[in-house]
Amino acid sequence: CPMRCLYCHNPDSQKVGGGTEMSADEILDKAYSVREFLRSGGITATGGEPLMQPVFLLELFKKAKTKYNYHTCLDTSGICYTEKNDIYKEILDYTDLVMLDIKHIDADEHIKLTSQKIDNVLKFAEFVSDTGTPIWIRHVLVPGITQNNEQLYKLGRFIGGLKTLKAIDVLPYHDMGKAKYKALGIPYPLPNTPIPSKDDVVAAREIILSGIKDTLKSNKTQ
């Protein structure tokens, strides 16, 4: 289920089976060893895609909450979600916050951008909302791809329907991953894509917010 986003700045994390294998206890012991440097204890499962290892993630978050009472955050694309597996409800039982990346709200453009369908992402967002888990949406603004007023507004309309929405971040596309692609001998997918300005990001966020507000208004009148 992994995505292959065209603007991915961590192509080195895309290989399944890479990295260092650790147990849940080893990870939590390592976090505990630096607790004095943390203002308020917590862990974030990120990636890659943490939901590719749901059984391990459940063990990690369950132990984090029951043993240390850590704040737990799941940083995910939601792409691995399936309604047929109850483990996702169990994971959210031990999750304090979900940070969800919505790459593109248009179904066809989502496939072009990530090589995956958007269906599971949107279902997961609604599932998180229905369980009462706080959700934080992030969206990368990419000129020529996601910098589209109609689609940004459509994204806002969808986000506005999430009952537990806590925040929305619009992040500017950057090309800092170019050096990694070069080192790995991989062609960079977006060689001519410009970096959006701060004004572009602010304008995009306002369009999304207008969509959120319109959804909230329409829901109140129903």
TAKAPE-V880859 format. One record per residue. RES is the residue in three letters. D_FIRST is the distance of its C-alpha to the first C-alpha in Angstrom with 2 decimals. Layout:
{{RES	D_FIRST} {RES	D_FIRST}}
This chain:
{{CYS	0.00} {PRO	3.84} {MET	6.58} {ARG	9.73} {CYS	12.42} {LEU	15.80} {TYR	17.63} {CYS	15.59} {HIS	18.48} {ASN	16.77} {PRO	15.59} {ASP	16.80} {SER	14.05} {GLN	11.19} {LYS	12.23} {VAL	10.62} {GLY	13.78} {GLY	15.88} {GLY	18.05} {THR	20.59} {GLU	20.10} {MET	21.90} {SER	22.67} {ALA	22.56} {ASP	26.35} {GLU	26.45} {ILE	24.35} {LEU	26.54} {ASP	29.70} {LYS	28.90} {ALA	28.43} {TYR	31.66} {SER	33.54} {VAL	33.26} {ARG	33.84} {GLU	37.07} {PHE	35.24} {LEU	33.14} {ARG	34.86} {SER	32.97} {GLY	30.68} {GLY	26.97} {ILE	23.57} {THR	20.38} {ALA	16.97} {THR	15.12} {GLY	13.11} {GLY	10.92} {GLU	8.86} {PRO	11.08} {LEU	9.29} {MET	7.34} {GLN	11.03} {PRO	12.42} {VAL	15.51} {PHE	16.51} {LEU	16.01} {LEU	18.24} {GLU	20.79} {LEU	20.89} {PHE	21.45} {LYS	23.81} {LYS	25.91} {ALA	25.89} {LYS	27.39} {THR	29.71} {LYS	31.03} {TYR	31.21} {ASN	30.62} {TYR	28.31} {HIS	26.76} {THR	23.00} {CYS	20.59} {LEU	16.82} {ASP	15.53} {THR	12.08} {SER	10.28} {GLY	9.68} {ILE	6.43} {CYS	5.50} {TYR	9.08} {THR	10.72} {GLU	14.49} {LYS	15.07} {ASN	14.63} {ASP	17.58} {ILE	16.37} {TYR	15.18} {LYS	18.84} {GLU	20.04} {ILE	18.10} {LEU	19.59} {ASP	22.94} {TYR	22.98} {THR	21.46} {ASP	24.05} {LEU	22.03} {VAL	18.59} {MET	18.11} {LEU	15.63} {ASP	14.88} {ILE	15.20} {LYS	14.81} {HIS	16.72} {ILE	18.18} {ASP	18.81} {ALA	16.35} {ASP	17.27} {GLU	17.50} {HIS	14.09} {ILE	12.67} {LYS	15.27} {LEU	14.52} {THR	10.76} {SER	9.82} {GLN	7.86} {LYS	10.03} {ILE	11.62} {ASP	12.33} {ASN	10.13} {VAL	11.29} {LEU	14.84} {LYS	14.82} {PHE	13.77} {ALA	16.54} {GLU	18.99} {PHE	18.14} {VAL	18.84} {SER	21.98} {ASP	23.14} {THR	23.01} {GLY	25.25} {THR	23.08} {PRO	23.96} {ILE	21.39} {TRP	21.66} {ILE	20.09} {ARG	19.62} {HIS	19.59} {VAL	20.21} {LEU	23.15} {VAL	22.89} {PRO	26.02} {GLY	25.56} {ILE	22.00} {THR	21.89} {GLN	25.64} {ASN	26.62} {ASN	28.97} {GLU	28.09} {GLN	24.36} {LEU	25.13} {TYR	27.45} {LYS	24.97} {LEU	22.52} {GLY	25.49} {ARG	26.31} {PHE	22.94} {ILE	23.05} {GLY	26.63} {GLY	25.65} {LEU	23.85} {LYS	26.59} {THR	25.61} {LEU	25.04} {LYS	26.68} {ALA	26.07} {ILE	24.63} {ASP	24.24} {VAL	24.36} {LEU	23.63} {PRO	25.12} {TYR	23.18} {HIS	24.49} {ASP	24.53} {MET	25.03} {GLY	22.19} {LYS	24.34} {ALA	26.04} {LYS	22.90} {TYR	21.83} {LYS	25.43} {ALA	25.60} {LEU	22.51} {GLY	23.96} {ILE	21.18} {PRO	22.44} {TYR	21.92} {PRO	20.21} {LEU	22.57} {PRO	25.91} {ASN	28.13} {THR	26.44} {PRO	28.96} {ILE	28.53} {PRO	29.23} {SER	32.38} {LYS	32.86} {ASP	34.54} {ASP	31.56} {VAL	29.33} {VAL	32.03} {ALA	32.49} {ALA	28.81} {ARG	28.73} {GLU	31.88} {ILE	30.46} {ILE	27.47} {LEU	30.02} {SER	32.18} {GLY	29.43} {ILE	28.90} {LYS	32.68} {ASP	33.07} {THR	30.55} {LEU	32.40} {LYS	35.69} {SER	34.73} {ASN	33.46} {LYS	36.83} {THR	38.80} {GLN	37.10}}
